[in-house]
């Protein structure tokens, strides 16, 4: 049981250290332009096509 406690303690200390030294957040707003919208739409259509093909 002591091994699990050491593993949990080590994991918690690693996470705390990472969060403590984290810098400020990213840019306030990331624009989504037309190209990204088209890629998302194409991915959705392709996914629907694959689902329909798998049902047949």
mmCIF file of the N, C-alpha and C atoms, coordinates in Angstrom:
data_MODEL
# 
_entry.id   MODEL 
# 
loop_
_atom_site.group_PDB 
_atom_site.id 
_atom_site.type_symbol 
_atom_site.label_atom_id 
_atom_site.label_alt_id 
_atom_site.label_comp_id 
_atom_site.label_asym_id 
_atom_site.label_entity_id 
_atom_site.label_seq_id 
_atom_site.pdbx_PDB_ins_code 
_atom_site.Cartn_x 
_atom_site.Cartn_y 
_atom_site.Cartn_z 
_atom_site.occupancy 
_atom_site.B_iso_or_equiv 
_atom_site.pdbx_formal_charge 
_atom_site.auth_seq_id 
_atom_site.auth_comp_id 
_atom_site.auth_asym_id 
_atom_site.auth_atom_id 
_atom_site.pdbx_PDB_model_num 
ATOM 1   N N  . UNK A 1 1  ? 0.811   -1.190 0.000   1.00 0.00 ? 1  UNK A N  1 
ATOM 2   C CA . UNK A 1 1  ? 0.000   0.000  0.000   1.00 0.00 ? 1  UNK A CA 1 
ATOM 3   C C  . UNK A 1 1  ? 0.859   1.260  0.000   1.00 0.00 ? 1  UNK A C  1 
ATOM 4   N N  . UNK A 1 2  ? 2.043   1.189  0.583   1.00 0.00 ? 2  UNK A N  1 
ATOM 5   C CA . UNK A 1 2  ? 2.907   2.358  0.653   1.00 0.00 ? 2  UNK A CA 1 
ATOM 6   C C  . UNK A 1 2  ? 3.413   2.759  -0.729  1.00 0.00 ? 2  UNK A C  1 
ATOM 7   N N  . UNK A 1 3  ? 3.535   1.777  -1.633  1.00 0.00 ? 3  UNK A N  1 
ATOM 8   C CA . UNK A 1 3  ? 3.994   2.077  -2.990  1.00 0.00 ? 3  UNK A CA 1 
ATOM 9   C C  . UNK A 1 3  ? 2.977   2.963  -3.698  1.00 0.00 ? 3  UNK A C  1 
ATOM 10  N N  . UNK A 1 4  ? 1.700   2.673  -3.537  1.00 0.00 ? 4  UNK A N  1 
ATOM 11  C CA . UNK A 1 4  ? 0.655   3.482  -4.158  1.00 0.00 ? 4  UNK A CA 1 
ATOM 12  C C  . UNK A 1 4  ? 0.659   4.905  -3.613  1.00 0.00 ? 4  UNK A C  1 
ATOM 13  N N  . UNK A 1 5  ? 0.885   5.045  -2.321  1.00 0.00 ? 5  UNK A N  1 
ATOM 14  C CA . UNK A 1 5  ? 0.930   6.384  -1.727  1.00 0.00 ? 5  UNK A CA 1 
ATOM 15  C C  . UNK A 1 5  ? 2.085   7.203  -2.299  1.00 0.00 ? 5  UNK A C  1 
ATOM 16  N N  . UNK A 1 6  ? 3.240   6.562  -2.506  1.00 0.00 ? 6  UNK A N  1 
ATOM 17  C CA . UNK A 1 6  ? 4.385   7.267  -3.077  1.00 0.00 ? 6  UNK A CA 1 
ATOM 18  C C  . UNK A 1 6  ? 4.113   7.668  -4.517  1.00 0.00 ? 6  UNK A C  1 
ATOM 19  N N  . UNK A 1 7  ? 3.452   6.798  -5.270  1.00 0.00 ? 7  UNK A N  1 
ATOM 20  C CA . UNK A 1 7  ? 3.129   7.110  -6.666  1.00 0.00 ? 7  UNK A CA 1 
ATOM 21  C C  . UNK A 1 7  ? 2.150   8.278  -6.735  1.00 0.00 ? 7  UNK A C  1 
ATOM 22  N N  . UNK A 1 8  ? 1.138   8.263  -5.901  1.00 0.00 ? 8  UNK A N  1 
ATOM 23  C CA . UNK A 1 8  ? 0.145   9.341  -5.883  1.00 0.00 ? 8  UNK A CA 1 
ATOM 24  C C  . UNK A 1 8  ? 0.791   10.652 -5.449  1.00 0.00 ? 8  UNK A C  1 
ATOM 25  N N  . UNK A 1 9  ? 1.648   10.608 -4.433  1.00 0.00 ? 9  UNK A N  1 
ATOM 26  C CA . UNK A 1 9  ? 2.327   11.809 -3.967  1.00 0.00 ? 9  UNK A CA 1 
ATOM 27  C C  . UNK A 1 9  ? 3.228   12.383 -5.061  1.00 0.00 ? 9  UNK A C  1 
ATOM 28  N N  . UNK A 1 10 ? 3.969   11.532 -5.739  1.00 0.00 ? 10 UNK A N  1 
ATOM 29  C CA . UNK A 1 10 ? 4.849   11.984 -6.817  1.00 0.00 ? 10 UNK A CA 1 
ATOM 30  C C  . UNK A 1 10 ? 4.042   12.615 -7.943  1.00 0.00 ? 10 UNK A C  1 
ATOM 31  N N  . UNK A 1 11 ? 2.938   11.987 -8.335  1.00 0.00 ? 11 UNK A N  1 
ATOM 32  C CA . UNK A 1 11 ? 2.099   12.529 -9.403  1.00 0.00 ? 11 UNK A CA 1 
ATOM 33  C C  . UNK A 1 11 ? 1.532   13.888 -9.007  1.00 0.00 ? 11 UNK A C  1 
ATOM 34  N N  . UNK A 1 12 ? 1.079   14.031 -7.771  1.00 0.00 ? 12 UNK A N  1 
ATOM 35  C CA . UNK A 1 12 ? 0.529   15.312 -7.308  1.00 0.00 ? 12 UNK A CA 1 
ATOM 36  C C  . UNK A 1 12 ? 1.597   16.399 -7.317  1.00 0.00 ? 12 UNK A C  1 
ATOM 37  N N  . UNK A 1 13 ? 2.804   16.085 -6.880  1.00 0.00 ? 13 UNK A N  1 
ATOM 38  C CA . UNK A 1 13 ? 3.869   17.083 -6.861  1.00 0.00 ? 13 UNK A CA 1 
ATOM 39  C C  . UNK A 1 13 ? 4.257   17.499 -8.277  1.00 0.00 ? 13 UNK A C  1 
ATOM 40  N N  . UNK A 1 14 ? 4.266   16.573 -9.212  1.00 0.00 ? 14 UNK A N  1 
ATOM 41  C CA . UNK A 1 14 ? 4.574   16.919 -10.593 1.00 0.00 ? 14 UNK A CA 1 
ATOM 42  C C  . UNK A 1 14 ? 3.511   17.836 -11.185 1.00 0.00 ? 14 UNK A C  1 
ATOM 43  N N  . UNK A 1 15 ? 2.253   17.549 -10.902 1.00 0.00 ? 15 UNK A N  1 
ATOM 44  C CA . UNK A 1 15 ? 1.173   18.382 -11.427 1.00 0.00 ? 15 UNK A CA 1 
ATOM 45  C C  . UNK A 1 15 ? 1.206   19.767 -10.798 1.00 0.00 ? 15 UNK A C  1 
ATOM 46  N N  . UNK A 1 16 ? 1.427   19.838 -9.517  1.00 0.00 ? 16 UNK A N  1 
ATOM 47  C CA . UNK A 1 16 ? 1.484   21.127 -8.835  1.00 0.00 ? 16 UNK A CA 1 
ATOM 48  C C  . UNK A 1 16 ? 2.641   21.964 -9.373  1.00 0.00 ? 16 UNK A C  1 
ATOM 49  N N  . UNK A 1 17 ? 3.791   21.340 -9.605  1.00 0.00 ? 17 UNK A N  1 
ATOM 50  C CA . UNK A 1 17 ? 4.937   22.056 -10.144 1.00 0.00 ? 17 UNK A CA 1 
ATOM 51  C C  . UNK A 1 17 ? 4.669   22.585 -11.536 1.00 0.00 ? 17 UNK A C  1 
ATOM 52  N N  . UNK A 1 18 ? 3.980   21.822 -12.345 1.00 0.00 ? 18 UNK A N  1 
ATOM 53  C CA . UNK A 1 18 ? 3.661   22.260 -13.699 1.00 0.00 ? 18 UNK A CA 1 
ATOM 54  C C  . UNK A 1 18 ? 2.693   23.433 -13.680 1.00 0.00 ? 18 UNK A C  1 
ATOM 55  N N  . UNK A 1 19 ? 1.701   23.374 -12.831 1.00 0.00 ? 19 UNK A N  1 
ATOM 56  C CA . UNK A 1 19 ? 0.711   24.448 -12.748 1.00 0.00 ? 19 UNK A CA 1 
ATOM 57  C C  . UNK A 1 19 ? 1.334   25.706 -12.141 1.00 0.00 ? 19 UNK A C  1 
ATOM 58  N N  . UNK A 1 20 ? 2.225   25.545 -11.193 1.00 0.00 ? 20 UNK A N  1 
ATOM 59  C CA . UNK A 1 20 ? 2.816   26.695 -10.515 1.00 0.00 ? 20 UNK A CA 1 
ATOM 60  C C  . UNK A 1 20 ? 3.688   27.511 -11.459 1.00 0.00 ? 20 UNK A C  1 
ATOM 61  N N  . UNK A 1 21 ? 4.371   26.869 -12.402 1.00 0.00 ? 21 UNK A N  1 
ATOM 62  C CA . UNK A 1 21 ? 5.266   27.581 -13.302 1.00 0.00 ? 21 UNK A CA 1 
ATOM 63  C C  . UNK A 1 21 ? 4.632   27.880 -14.653 1.00 0.00 ? 21 UNK A C  1 
ATOM 64  N N  . UNK A 1 22 ? 3.344   27.660 -14.778 1.00 0.00 ? 22 UNK A N  1 
ATOM 65  C CA . UNK A 1 22 ? 2.667   27.937 -16.043 1.00 0.00 ? 22 UNK A CA 1 
ATOM 66  C C  . UNK A 1 22 ? 2.586   29.445 -16.250 1.00 0.00 ? 22 UNK A C  1 
ATOM 67  N N  . UNK A 1 23 ? 2.769   29.851 -17.497 1.00 0.00 ? 23 UNK A N  1 
ATOM 68  C CA . UNK A 1 23 ? 2.719   31.266 -17.827 1.00 0.00 ? 23 UNK A CA 1 
ATOM 69  C C  . UNK A 1 23 ? 1.286   31.711 -18.023 1.00 0.00 ? 23 UNK A C  1 
ATOM 70  N N  . UNK A 1 24 ? 1.128   32.957 -18.429 1.00 0.00 ? 24 UNK A N  1 
ATOM 71  C CA . UNK A 1 24 ? -0.234  33.450 -18.682 1.00 0.00 ? 24 UNK A CA 1 
ATOM 72  C C  . UNK A 1 24 ? -0.860  32.699 -19.845 1.00 0.00 ? 24 UNK A C  1 
ATOM 73  N N  . UNK A 1 25 ? -2.149  32.785 -19.947 1.00 0.00 ? 25 UNK A N  1 
ATOM 74  C CA . UNK A 1 25 ? -2.888  32.073 -20.981 1.00 0.00 ? 25 UNK A CA 1 
ATOM 75  C C  . UNK A 1 25 ? -2.519  32.529 -22.379 1.00 0.00 ? 25 UNK A C  1 
ATOM 76  N N  . UNK A 1 26 ? -3.080  31.885 -23.355 1.00 0.00 ? 26 UNK A N  1 
ATOM 77  C CA . UNK A 1 26 ? -2.810  32.200 -24.742 1.00 0.00 ? 26 UNK A CA 1 
ATOM 78  C C  . UNK A 1 26 ? -3.442  33.515 -25.155 1.00 0.00 ? 26 UNK A C  1 
ATOM 79  N N  . UNK A 1 27 ? -3.486  33.752 -26.452 1.00 0.00 ? 27 UNK A N  1 
ATOM 80  C CA . UNK A 1 27 ? -4.104  34.993 -26.917 1.00 0.00 ? 27 UNK A CA 1 
ATOM 81  C C  . UNK A 1 27 ? -5.576  35.054 -26.523 1.00 0.00 ? 27 UNK A C  1 
ATOM 82  N N  . UNK A 1 28 ? -6.111  36.233 -26.307 1.00 0.00 ? 28 UNK A N  1 
ATOM 83  C CA . UNK A 1 28 ? -7.483  36.354 -25.811 1.00 0.00 ? 28 UNK A CA 1 
ATOM 84  C C  . UNK A 1 28 ? -8.533  35.776 -26.754 1.00 0.00 ? 28 UNK A C  1 
ATOM 85  N N  . UNK A 1 29 ? -8.312  35.892 -28.055 1.00 0.00 ? 29 UNK A N  1 
ATOM 86  C CA . UNK A 1 29 ? -9.295  35.361 -28.989 1.00 0.00 ? 29 UNK A CA 1 
ATOM 87  C C  . UNK A 1 29 ? -8.566  34.864 -30.235 1.00 0.00 ? 29 UNK A C  1 
ATOM 88  N N  . UNK A 1 30 ? -8.837  33.640 -30.614 1.00 0.00 ? 30 UNK A N  1 
ATOM 89  C CA . UNK A 1 30 ? -8.239  33.076 -31.820 1.00 0.00 ? 30 UNK A CA 1 
ATOM 90  C C  . UNK A 1 30 ? -9.294  33.111 -32.917 1.00 0.00 ? 30 UNK A C  1 
ATOM 91  N N  . UNK A 1 31 ? -9.031  33.833 -33.999 1.00 0.00 ? 31 UNK A N  1 
ATOM 92  C CA . UNK A 1 31 ? -10.031 33.920 -35.054 1.00 0.00 ? 31 UNK A CA 1 
ATOM 93  C C  . UNK A 1 31 ? -10.174 32.608 -35.819 1.00 0.00 ? 31 UNK A C  1 
ATOM 94  N N  . UNK A 1 32 ? -11.373 32.270 -36.141 1.00 0.00 ? 32 UNK A N  1 
ATOM 95  C CA . UNK A 1 32 ? -11.642 31.095 -36.968 1.00 0.00 ? 32 UNK A CA 1 
ATOM 96  C C  . UNK A 1 32 ? -12.039 31.628 -38.333 1.00 0.00 ? 32 UNK A C  1 
ATOM 97  N N  . UNK A 1 33 ? -11.129 31.502 -39.286 1.00 0.00 ? 33 UNK A N  1 
ATOM 98  C CA . UNK A 1 33 ? -11.392 32.054 -40.603 1.00 0.00 ? 33 UNK A CA 1 
ATOM 99  C C  . UNK A 1 33 ? -12.128 31.040 -41.477 1.00 0.00 ? 33 UNK A C  1 
ATOM 100 N N  . UNK A 1 34 ? -12.359 31.408 -42.721 1.00 0.00 ? 34 UNK A N  1 
ATOM 101 C CA . UNK A 1 34 ? -13.128 30.567 -43.634 1.00 0.00 ? 34 UNK A CA 1 
ATOM 102 C C  . UNK A 1 34 ? -12.476 29.226 -43.915 1.00 0.00 ? 34 UNK A C  1 
ATOM 103 N N  . UNK A 1 35 ? -11.151 29.177 -43.977 1.00 0.00 ? 35 UNK A N  1 
ATOM 104 C CA . UNK A 1 35 ? -10.455 27.930 -44.276 1.00 0.00 ? 35 UNK A CA 1 
ATOM 105 C C  . UNK A 1 35 ? -10.682 26.873 -43.213 1.00 0.00 ? 35 UNK A C  1 
ATOM 106 N N  . UNK A 1 36 ? -10.593 27.271 -41.963 1.00 0.00 ? 36 UNK A N  1 
ATOM 107 C CA . UNK A 1 36 ? -10.808 26.327 -40.875 1.00 0.00 ? 36 UNK A CA 1 
ATOM 108 C C  . UNK A 1 36 ? -12.255 25.858 -40.834 1.00 0.00 ? 36 UNK A C  1 
ATOM 109 N N  . UNK A 1 37 ? -13.177 26.753 -41.115 1.00 0.00 ? 37 UNK A N  1 
ATOM 110 C CA . UNK A 1 37 ? -14.593 26.377 -41.154 1.00 0.00 ? 37 UNK A CA 1 
ATOM 111 C C  . UNK A 1 37 ? -14.855 25.352 -42.252 1.00 0.00 ? 37 UNK A C  1 
ATOM 112 N N  . UNK A 1 38 ? -14.228 25.549 -43.404 1.00 0.00 ? 38 UNK A N  1 
ATOM 113 C CA . UNK A 1 38 ? -14.395 24.590 -44.501 1.00 0.00 ? 38 UNK A CA 1 
ATOM 114 C C  . UNK A 1 38 ? -13.805 23.232 -44.143 1.00 0.00 ? 38 UNK A C  1 
ATOM 115 N N  . UNK A 1 39 ? -12.659 23.218 -43.477 1.00 0.00 ? 39 UNK A N  1 
ATOM 116 C CA . UNK A 1 39 ? -12.065 21.947 -43.065 1.00 0.00 ? 39 UNK A CA 1 
ATOM 117 C C  . UNK A 1 39 ? -12.950 21.212 -42.056 1.00 0.00 ? 39 UNK A C  1 
ATOM 118 N N  . UNK A 1 40 ? -13.526 21.941 -41.119 1.00 0.00 ? 40 UNK A N  1 
ATOM 119 C CA . UNK A 1 40 ? -14.424 21.316 -40.144 1.00 0.00 ? 40 UNK A CA 1 
ATOM 120 C C  . UNK A 1 40 ? -15.667 20.748 -40.821 1.00 0.00 ? 40 UNK A C  1 
ATOM 121 N N  . UNK A 1 41 ? -16.225 21.499 -41.770 1.00 0.00 ? 41 UNK A N  1 
ATOM 122 C CA . UNK A 1 41 ? -17.410 21.029 -42.489 1.00 0.00 ? 41 UNK A CA 1 
ATOM 123 C C  . UNK A 1 41 ? -17.079 19.799 -43.322 1.00 0.00 ? 41 UNK A C  1 
ATOM 124 N N  . UNK A 1 42 ? -15.929 19.816 -44.004 1.00 0.00 ? 42 UNK A N  1 
ATOM 125 C CA . UNK A 1 42 ? -15.529 18.666 -44.816 1.00 0.00 ? 42 UNK A CA 1 
ATOM 126 C C  . UNK A 1 42 ? -15.306 17.438 -43.942 1.00 0.00 ? 42 UNK A C  1 
ATOM 127 N N  . UNK A 1 43 ? -14.732 17.619 -42.767 1.00 0.00 ? 43 UNK A N  1 
ATOM 128 C CA . UNK A 1 43 ? -14.526 16.503 -41.846 1.00 0.00 ? 43 UNK A CA 1 
ATOM 129 C C  . UNK A 1 43 ? -15.837 15.919 -41.359 1.00 0.00 ? 43 UNK A C  1 
ATOM 130 N N  . UNK A 1 44 ? -16.803 16.785 -41.080 1.00 0.00 ? 44 UNK A N  1 
ATOM 131 C CA . UNK A 1 44 ? -18.117 16.308 -40.654 1.00 0.00 ? 44 UNK A CA 1 
ATOM 132 C C  . UNK A 1 44 ? -18.828 15.536 -41.748 1.00 0.00 ? 44 UNK A C  1 
ATOM 133 N N  . UNK A 1 45 ? -18.750 16.043 -42.973 1.00 0.00 ? 45 UNK A N  1 
ATOM 134 C CA . UNK A 1 45 ? -19.391 15.348 -44.101 1.00 0.00 ? 45 UNK A CA 1 
ATOM 135 C C  . UNK A 1 45 ? -18.718 14.010 -44.344 1.00 0.00 ? 45 UNK A C  1 
ATOM 136 N N  . UNK A 1 46 ? -17.399 13.977 -44.265 1.00 0.00 ? 46 UNK A N  1 
ATOM 137 C CA . UNK A 1 46 ? -16.667 12.724 -44.467 1.00 0.00 ? 46 UNK A CA 1 
ATOM 138 C C  . UNK A 1 46 ? -17.030 11.707 -43.382 1.00 0.00 ? 46 UNK A C  1 
ATOM 139 N N  . UNK A 1 47 ? -17.161 12.181 -42.142 1.00 0.00 ? 47 UNK A N  1 
ATOM 140 C CA . UNK A 1 47 ? -17.548 11.291 -41.050 1.00 0.00 ? 47 UNK A CA 1 
ATOM 141 C C  . UNK A 1 47 ? -18.941 10.711 -41.250 1.00 0.00 ? 47 UNK A C  1 
ATOM 142 N N  . UNK A 1 48 ? -19.882 11.539 -41.699 1.00 0.00 ? 48 UNK A N  1 
ATOM 143 C CA . UNK A 1 48 ? -21.235 11.044 -41.969 1.00 0.00 ? 48 UNK A CA 1 
ATOM 144 C C  . UNK A 1 48 ? -21.235 10.013 -43.097 1.00 0.00 ? 48 UNK A C  1 
ATOM 145 N N  . UNK A 1 49 ? -20.424 10.250 -44.112 1.00 0.00 ? 49 UNK A N  1 
ATOM 146 C CA . UNK A 1 49 ? -20.322 9.299  -45.222 1.00 0.00 ? 49 UNK A CA 1 
ATOM 147 C C  . UNK A 1 49 ? -19.791 7.962  -44.731 1.00 0.00 ? 49 UNK A C  1 
ATOM 148 N N  . UNK A 1 50 ? -18.772 7.991  -43.882 1.00 0.00 ? 50 UNK A N  1 
ATOM 149 C CA . UNK A 1 50 ? -18.196 6.752  -43.353 1.00 0.00 ? 50 UNK A CA 1 
ATOM 150 C C  . UNK A 1 50 ? -19.217 6.001  -42.495 1.00 0.00 ? 50 UNK A C  1 
ATOM 151 N N  . UNK A 1 51 ? -19.998 6.724  -41.709 1.00 0.00 ? 51 UNK A N  1 
ATOM 152 C CA . UNK A 1 51 ? -21.022 6.074  -40.874 1.00 0.00 ? 51 UNK A CA 1 
ATOM 153 C C  . UNK A 1 51 ? -22.059 5.400  -41.760 1.00 0.00 ? 51 UNK A C  1 
ATOM 154 N N  . UNK A 1 52 ? -22.499 6.106  -42.801 1.00 0.00 ? 52 UNK A N  1 
ATOM 155 C CA . UNK A 1 52 ? -23.491 5.520  -43.714 1.00 0.00 ? 52 UNK A CA 1 
ATOM 156 C C  . UNK A 1 52 ? -22.937 4.306  -44.439 1.00 0.00 ? 52 UNK A C  1 
ATOM 157 N N  . UNK A 1 53 ? -21.667 4.368  -44.857 1.00 0.00 ? 53 UNK A N  1 
ATOM 158 C CA . UNK A 1 53 ? -21.043 3.234  -45.549 1.00 0.00 ? 53 UNK A CA 1 
ATOM 159 C C  . UNK A 1 53 ? -20.931 2.012  -44.637 1.00 0.00 ? 53 UNK A C  1 
ATOM 160 N N  . UNK A 1 54 ? -20.645 2.241  -43.373 1.00 0.00 ? 54 UNK A N  1 
ATOM 161 C CA . UNK A 1 54 ? -20.493 1.133  -42.422 1.00 0.00 ? 54 UNK A CA 1 
ATOM 162 C C  . UNK A 1 54 ? -21.836 0.473  -42.112 1.00 0.00 ? 54 UNK A C  1 
ATOM 163 N N  . UNK A 1 55 ? -22.931 1.216  -42.218 1.00 0.00 ? 55 UNK A N  1 
ATOM 164 C CA . UNK A 1 55 ? -24.253 0.641  -41.935 1.00 0.00 ? 55 UNK A CA 1 
ATOM 165 C C  . UNK A 1 55 ? -24.730 -0.279 -43.052 1.00 0.00 ? 55 UNK A C  1 
ATOM 166 N N  . UNK A 1 56 ? -24.213 -0.063 -44.269 1.00 0.00 ? 56 UNK A N  1 
ATOM 167 C CA . UNK A 1 56 ? -24.650 -0.879 -45.411 1.00 0.00 ? 56 UNK A CA 1 
ATOM 168 C C  . UNK A 1 56 ? -24.055 -2.244 -45.396 1.00 0.00 ? 56 UNK A C  1 
# 
